[in-house]
């Protein structure tokens, strides 16, 4: 294939880029995927590694079963990897110094719970739900009930759908109910389980790579894109670096690969690494800048074990306020069907304004804050789950951006559209756009489906 014979160039080999490339290749488009990392990192933040005999994810565990990833696999003729999640929503919350079962929050007030939560999810339309995008879940609950257990349940849902946001009650009510309703439409019932991929989340990438290659697409790894080339407000292609630097300061020559459509599938916080803001109208560049660093930064601690007496696998655990860190966090376990091992993963999500911040991690103060938080957190985990830290066969720490915060003002139409404003042929599918109405891998799939349909309409 000639270097300038592509219909679409996708910059970024994460889940969004691979999903879109697989869809477009299946539709007959000549697609080129460019990924700056090596082939083992295809899947981006959903790529998996290995620790002991376990696959470990990049902070990603339970995926929302919203049907979008399944739709892509159906379109490209592939089978979804096995779901090895074995628990239902029988989680527990650590509140005011004691553990409390989630069921207890609503058991004594089931009618009020049904009126405020279940009736909204079943009776409201998606359009009605989007009208509460900019209302927090706590505000939504307090407007409809004064029952403290129902309000606490909504805070619990903030942890469930928003991870451990710095303030779980700040999660968007629209995002919450959209996710619930989307899952209900797909599953035919209220969601009670997640999708935990056998072999790690990265196993989703393999069939997508196969589909791209089987349908004539091309993937180049270790290929760094210098910039997206835009002339007269129209995409021309991408400029890629040539060769390897002989000294750290060497400015490499570039060569241009042409295509009428270029898709940025890099995370939105990296968008200006490949997109020249001078090619955009000032107001649109400012809009992207306003959103692109509003991240949740994710810390995870994962411990490998084969002693099942140390952990109750019945559901997720939420800590409202850690006794040492003072922070909210979540914990879950993953059992593998073909080994006697399991891993217990703990995660904290932090706002972009906090220290440590991933975008300032080269600064000594942020690195010191990160190390202290991990140390304090491990002490706290051992207090609440004796033996999990001290008896672990292995441990893994990670820190990085997770997503754009799904708080009021940062969901739905508040986010950029898939089609870049004022630039013909430029599409944005990195985390997150207005099309991503569910989170994570299934959100990336949702955006890819939308982008594919729009690109195909171009002819």
C-alpha positions, 0 to 999 in steps of 0.5 A: 500500500502506498504511503499516501493511499489511506482514507483515514489515519487514526492517531493513537492505538488505544481502545478508541482508536482500535475500535474505530479502525476495526469498524472502518476497515470492516466497512472497506476504508483503507485505514492506518493506525499510528501508535507511538508506543510498542505493540505490547501497549496497543489498547492504551490505558486498557493494556494489561501486564503480568505479575506472578501468574496474574494479568494486571490492568492499568487501574481498570477492572470492572467495565460497564456492560452498556452493550457498545463494545459488544456491538462493535465486536458483532459488527466486525465478526469477533467474539468478546473475551470471557467475563470472569466477574463472579460477584453481584452488587453485595458490596459493603461501605466503611462508614463512621468506623464500621462496615455496613452492607449496601443492602441495608441502606435501602432495606428499611426504606424500599418504597422511597428508594424505588420512587427516587432511584428505580422509577427514575431509571425506568420511567424517564427517557434519555432526553429527560435524563440529559436535562439533569447532566449538570445536577450532582447526584447528592443535589438530585437525591436531596431534591426528592427525599429527606431519607438519609439512607437513600441519600447515602445510597446515591453517594454510594452510586457516586463511588460505583460509577465515578470511582472514588471521586474526591467528592463522590456526591459531585458525580453528575446525576445525568451521567449516573442515570444514563449509565444505569438506563443504558445497561438496563436496555442491554441487559434487560434488568437493573445492572448488578455485575461488571465485565472483568475480562479474562486475561485482563482488559488488554485482551479486548485489543487482540481481536480488534487488531486482528480485525484491522489487519484481516480487513486490509488496515495497517498498524504502525507502532513505535511511530511518533506523530509530530502533528496533524497537518491542516491547511486552509482549515482542511486536514491534509494528513499527519507529519511523523518523525523520521529516524531516532534521536542520536542526542536528546535535543536532536530535532528530527526531520518529518515526513507527511502521510496524506489522508482526507480524514484524520482522527485524534484518538489520543487522550484529550489531555494530550491533544495539543501534543499533536494538534497545533492550536494556531490551526484552530479558531481561538475560541475553540482552542480555548474550549479544548484547553478548558476541558483537557486537564480536568482529569481524575488522576488514578492511584492503584495498589494491587496485591496478589494472593492465593489465601482466600481466607483473607478476602470476601469475594462477594462484592466491592468495598467502599471506604467513605473516609480512610482512617489514615489518609482521610480519603475515600477509596474502593477495593475489589477482587478478581478471581481467575478461573484457571488458577487458585490465585486472586488479586485484590485491587484498591483505587483512589481517584484525585482531582487535577487540582490536588497534589500529587498531580500527574501533570506535575509529577516531575516536580519533587514535591509531587513525587514526595506527596505520591510516595507518602500517600502510597505509604499511608494508604498501605497502612490503612489497607492493612488495618481494614483488611489484615494480611492483605498487605503483609502476606501478599505474594506480589504488589503493584503500584500505578498512578496516571490519568483516568478520565475527564471528571464526570461532574456537572459542567463536564458531561454531555454537550459541555464536552467537545463534539466528535467532529472538530469545529471548523476543520474539515476531516478532523475527528476527536475521539480521545477521552472524552467527547460529548458522545461518551455518555458511559465511562471507560472502555464502553465509553470509548466504544460508544464514541467509536461507533458515532465517529464511524457512522459520521465518517462513513456518511462522508462517502 
